[in-house]
Amino acid sequence: MSSASESTLAAALPHAAERVRPHVEEVVGLYGSLRRPLLRYALTFGVLASDVEEVVQETFLALFKHLESGKSRQNLPGWAFRVCHNLALKQREKAMKLMNSEAEWSAQHMQASLNPEQQLLQAQRRAKLQAVLTALPEQDRCCISLRAEGLRYREIAEILDISLGAVSLSLTRSLKKFEHADRE
C-alpha cells in the first residue's frame, strides 16, 4: 500500500468511527429502554418464546442500519415497534408453517395406529382444547405459551412484566379450564 493510500485511510478511519459511535450509543440507549416492551409486544403475536429474543435483536439491528444510512430519526421508538411488529408476524408465519408440517406428519403416523372411532375422539378432543386456548385472555395465552416453552414462573413474570402471583393465578385458571373441557 502506498503512503498516500495509508494516509487517506488513516484520515478516514476516525471520521468513520465518529459517524458510527453516536449511532451505537443511541441504539444501546434505546435497547435499554425498549427491549422489555418489545419482548412483550412480540409475544402478543403468538411468536414462540424461543424466537421472541431473536425478533427483538433483529429489530435493533434494523434500527442501527436505519440510523447508519442517515434516514429519519423522528419517533424512533414508534419505528422500532413497527419493525418489531412486522418481524414478529413474519416469524409467526414461519413457525406456523413449520408446526403445521410437523403436525401433519405426526398426525398421519399416529392416525395409522388408531381405529376410526379413536381418530374421531382424538380430533374432537384436540378441537375442544384448541377452542379453550383460543378463548383464553391474551395474558393467559402468553403465560401458557411461555410455560410450554419451558420458562419458569419468575421468567414469565419478568417477560410479561407481571407479578409471580399473577403468573401462578393465570396458569392455574387456564389449566382448570383445560381440565374441565377435557372431562366433558
C-alpha angles and dihedrals in degrees: 000000000000121000090244090056091046093052092047090050092046090051093048097049098067090048091051091048090049090051094050100039097070089050091051092050092046094048091047090051092050090045090057093052101035106035098088096041089049091049090053091045094051090050091059089067092061095255111160114257090239090059100042095081090051091052091052093047090050088050092056092044088054089048091053091050090047092054094041091055090055097245125152118311093194115126097351094177090056090046090051092051091050092050091046089050092054094043092048091052091050092048092048091051091050092049092047092053090050093046092047093052091047091046092050092051093047093045092051093051094043094045090056091064095047128078118235094263092052090047091054093047091049093049091049092049092049091049092049093050091045089053090053091050092049092049094053118106114260095255092051091049090050092049092049092046094049092045090050087054088059100255119149123239092256092052091048091050091051095048094046093038093233133122125271088245091056090052091049093047092047094050094044092049092047095047091050089054091051092048092049092050091046092052094052 
